């Protein structure tokens, strides 16, 4: 096994191997290591950004929560769950960019969660841009007191920044 794959929690290593199969990359150990490297870099970017913005990491996010959340999945995708505004949420899904079996990105206003979002389980939507995500690795919430519109704007901004960082990671890995 490679250096980066060893840095990833065991429960996610098999998921990384599965991504390698659908990535379009050659089916060799180097491809798995490349995807693992990208996953580690994306995890670090996510953790750095939530620390910088003083967001709180939680293990569970209630489907009825008034606030929103930023979710990092086992596959390294981002799911942004906006705050409840008039009973619905805006949900944005951004893939890791290397997978060919999921959309690169999808967004839907008037979304709703089918159930609470929990670490190590899929995020499932009653109505959303995707039916369900891969298992959730991390959930971050904004703790500062913001109006729903301000929180939605802040979540959108952090998602745009992280998405660009994730795209840059992918470009770097593909060029190596």
N, C-alpha and C positions, 0 to 999 in steps of 0.2 A: 504494500500500500504506500501511497505517496505522502509527502510531508503535509500538504494542505488537508487531504482527506482525514488524516489523523487528528486534525484540530477541530473537526466537526463532531458533534454528538453522535454516538453510535446509531441512535434511532433515525438520524437524518442521512447517514451514509448510504443506506439502501435507496433512499429517495434520490440522492445525487446520481447513483448508478442508473436509476430509471430515467432520469433526465438525459443522461448521456446517450441512451438508446434512441431518444426522440429528438435529439439536437441537430442531427444532420452531420455531426462530426464523425470522424473515423472511429470505429468501435475498438479502441485501444485504451490501455491504462492511462496514457497521457491525456486523453480527452476527459476522463473522469477526474484526473488531477487538475486539469484546466478549469473545469466547472466547479470543483471544490475550492480552488483559489478564488474564483469569482464570488462564490457564496461567502467565503470568509471576509472578503473585502466589502461586500454589501452589508453583511452583518455588522462589521465595524463602522461603516458609514451610518447605518441606522442607529446604532447605540450612541455614536458621537452626536448625531443630530438631536436625538431625544434628550440627551444630557444638556446640550447647548441650549435647548428651548425649555429646559426645566420641566419636561413632560415626565409623567410617572408611569413606570412599567407595572402592569397588573397581570394577574393570571386569568382573569375573567372579565368580560364586558357584557353587561345586561342588555338584552334586546330592547328593554324599556328605558334604558338610560337616556337622560335628556341630552347628554353630551355626545361627542364623537370619539373615534379612535383611529389610530394608525396601526396597521397589522403587517407583520412580516411573516411570510409562510415558510414552511420547510423548503419549498422550491426556490425561495428567494424573491418571490413576487410581493408586491405591495398591494394592500387593500386599504383604501381610505374610506372610513364610514363616517359620514357627516353627522352633525348633531340633528336631533329631532326638530323639525320646523313644520308646524301644522300637521303633526302626526306622521311625517315621512322624512326620509333621509336622501341625501345624494351619496351614491357609492361609486368609487372609482377603483378599477382593477388595473394593475400594470404588471405584465408578465416579466420574467427575467430576461426575455429577449432572445434566448437561445433555443427555447422550446418551439417545436413546429406543431404541437398538438393542442395548443391553446391560443386564444387571441393575444396579440401584442398588448392591447389595452382595450378597455371597455368602460363606459360610464353610463349611469342611469340616475336620473332624478326620480323622485317618488318611489324610492326603494324602501324595503323593509326586511328586517332580519326574521328568519323563521324561528331561531332559537338563540340563546346566549352564545357569545363567542368565547371559547375556552382554549387555553394553550394545549397543544397536542391533539386537538380535534379540528375538523374542517369548519370553516365559517359557512353557514348555510343561509341562503336568502329565500324569503317567500316571494320577493319580487326584487330582482337586482340585475346587474349587468352580466353576472354569472350565476349559475345555480348554487355552486359551492366551490370553495377554494381547497387547495391542498391543506394538510394539517398546519395549524397555527404555531409558529415558533415564539413570537413575541407580540405583545399588545402594549401600546403606549397611549395614554390619555393626557389631555391638557388639564392641569390643575388650577391654573389661574382663572379668576372669575371674569369670563367674557360673555358677551351676548351670543346667541346662536349664530348670527351672521358673522360676527368677529371670529368665532371659533371655526366656522366653516372656511373663512378666508385664510386663517392661520394654517389649518390642516391642508388646504389646497396649496399654499405656498411651500410647506415642508415637503409635500408630495412631489411638487415640480422640481425642487432642489434634489431630492433623493433620486427621482427618476433620471435626472440628468447625470447624477453621479453613477447610477447603475449602468446607464448607457455608456458612459466613459469607461467603466470597468470592462464591459463587454467588448468595446472597441480595442482596448489595450490587450485583452486576452486573445482576441481573434488575430491581432497583428503579431503576436509573439511567435 
